[in-house]
Amino acid sequence: MNAVLLRFLRLVSHERWGTAFVGGGDLEAVGREFVGLFQQFGLRPDDDVLDVGCGVGRMAVPLSSFMTSGSYVGIDVSADAIELCRKRVKRENFKFVHANLYNSLYNKSGQQAVDYRFPFPDRSFDFIVLCSVFTHMLRDEVEHYLAEIARVMRDDATCFITWFVIDSSLPSPSITFHPLDNVSFIRKRRVPAAAVAYKADFVMELYARNGLRPSLHAGTWARSSGLTFQDVVVAHKER
């Protein structure tokens, strides 16, 4: 078995673990489901799309069949994932960028996420996606990333981000979280980035602080019904 295939199998194993938190099931089926949700929230074939945490192409592969005159950029902390994306999707309007950032799960070296400036000019994108990314990032990283997302969004752009959102009305969450500070919660004390949740008030205020109008769509991780497993916040940039 060659090295590229071995890396692919290892990365898909990690990606499947991640998809259990965003919907479970087959890697490609989950990707197609989410692309359907993106369209539901306004994604068009001619949009310029940024996929932060693109992994091995879970969203990029189905998007490559949908997007025509638009463009797609996927960024990820895993160099192996980026290499595999480039092998899987070979279209001129699709690009993949390695962000050499430290992550306790996927990249043990690199710069800190709180110091990372997205390598794009202001107002570069119409639709920005983060699936199962903020659920593995701590507060200062999330705050910095959302500011960067707002910076690269065009007027009337949309961002689609999955979270674990905690509020007092949660009936029966399937994941037990422990308080980390006054706004965030973690699943595993020894590996904080394994799963991170945030208070609803903090999440909504953070969007407002960055000039974004959010709407929260509950996930099934804590309720009997929902858009997908994780909670989803869809936000639009205010002019």
N, C-alpha and C positions, 0 to 999 in steps of 0.2 A: 504494500500500500504506500503510495507516494506521500511526500511531506505535505503537499497542498491539500490532499484529500483528508489526511489526518487532522490538519488544522481546521478544515471545514467541519468535520464531525465533532471536534471539540467545541468549536464555536456554536454550532447548532445546538449542542447539548446545553450550553449556557443560555442560548437564546430561547430554547424551549422552557427553561426554568423561568426566564423573564416573562414569557408569554402566559405562563400560568397565572401571573398577576394581572395581565391585561386582557385575558380572555380564554386562555388554555387552548388545547387542541393543536392541530397541524400548523406548522410554521407558515406555509403558503396560504392556507385557508384563513388564518388570522389576519394575514396581510391584506387579502382581498376584502375581508369584512371591514377592516379599518379604512381602506380606500373608499368603500361605500359610505362610511360615516363622514369622511372628509368631503365627499361630494354633497352629502346631505347638508353640511355646514358651509357650502359655497365654493368648494374647490372647482376650478375650471381647467380645461385642457391647455389653455394658454397662460396659466399662472406661472410665476417663478416661485419655486418651492424650496424651503430649507428643512431638512430632516436632521435634527440634532439627536445623536445617539442612534445612527442608522443601522448599527449591528452588521449582520451578514446580508442585509438587503431585504428584510421582511416587508418593508413598505416600498422599497425601490423597484423590486421586480414587478408587482402588479401596477405600480404607477407608470412603469415604462410602456405599458400597453394602453394607458389612458391619456397620458400627456402627449400633445402634438407639437404645437408651436411654442409652448412654455419651456421652462428649464427646471432642473432638479439639482440640488447640491446636498449630499449626505456627509456628515462629519461624525467621527467616532474616535474614542480613545484607544481602540485596538487597531494596531497596524495590520494584523492578520485579517481582521474583519474588512478593513478598507481594501486590502489586496483581493480578497474574495469577491467583494462587490464589483470591483473593476473587471474581474473575470466573468461575472454573471450578467452584468448589464453593460453592453458596449454600444452606447448611443452617444452621439456628439453633444446632445443637450443634457446629458447626465454626467455629473462629476462627483468624485468622492475624495474627501480631504481628511488626512490623519491629524487629529488634535492630540499632541503628545502631552497628555495631562495625567496627573496622578489619580488613580482610582483604586481603592482597597480591594475591589473585586476583579477588575479587568486590566489594570496597568499599574504596576508597582513603582514606576518611575515617572519622571516628567514634571512639568510645572503645575502649580496649584491652580485649581479651577477658578478660585476667586481673583486670580490675576490674569485670566485669559480673556483677551479681546477677540470676538469673532472676526475672522479675517475677511470682512466684507464692508463695503461703504454703508453709510446711513441709507435707509429706505431702499433696500435691495430686493425685498421679497414681498409677495402677495399672500403667501400661506406658509405658516411655520408649524412644524410638528415635533412634539417630544412625547414619545410613548415609553413609559416605564423608565424615565430618566430622573425626574424630580423625586420619584419614590426611592431613589438610591443616593440622594444628595442632601447634605446638611444645610442648615439655615443660611449661613453666609454665602454658600455656593449658589443656592436657589435665588437669593436676593440679587446677586451679581448677574446670574444668567438671565433672569427676567428683565433686568435693565438692558442687557445686551439684545435680548429679543425685541424689546420695544424700540431700541435704536435702529435695528435693521428692518423693521416693519414699515411698509409704505402706508400712506393714509388709506384708511378703509381696509387695511390688511386684516387677516385672521390668524390667530394662533390657537392650536388644538393641543392641549397638554393634559396628560393623565397624572393624577395625584391619589394619595390616600388622605381624605379630608375627615377630620374628627369634629363632631359637634355633639351637643347634648341629646340629640334625638336618635342616635344610632341604636337600633333595636337589638341586633345580634351579630356583631362583627365576627367574621371567620378568622381574623388575625388578631392576636393579642399584642397591643403596643404598650410600652412603658414610657413614662414621661422622661424627656431628656432635658428640657428647659420649659419656659412658660408658654411656648408655642409649638414645640415639636416633640415627637414621640418616636421611639425606635423599637424594633422587634427583638433584636439581639444585642445585648449590651456589649459583647465582645466584638461584634462586627456591626457597628452602627449603620453602615451603608447597605446592609442586607435588605432592609425595608424601613422607610421613614414616612411618618405621617405628620400632618400639620393641622392646627386648629383652623376651622372655617373662617373665623374673623380675620386671622392673620393673612390667609390666602387672598381673601377679597380685598383687604386693605393694600396688600402688596401690588395687586393689579392696578388698583386706583392710583396708587403712588406713582406708577409708571405710565399713566395716561391711557389705561386700557379699560374697556367695559366688559366685565366678565359675566358669564352665566354658568352656573354649576349644574352638572348632570350626574346624578348619583350612580354609583356602581353597585354591583351585586355582592361585593366583598362584605358588606355590612347590611344589605337590605335584600328583600325577596325578589326585587326586580331592579333593572337598571340598564343603562346604555351598553355597558361592558363591565368587566370585572372591577377594574379600578374606576375611581371617580374621574370625570372629564370636566375640565374647565375650557370653554370656548370663549375667546375674547377678541374684541375688535379695537383697533386703534382709533382714539378720538382725534379729530382734526384740530 
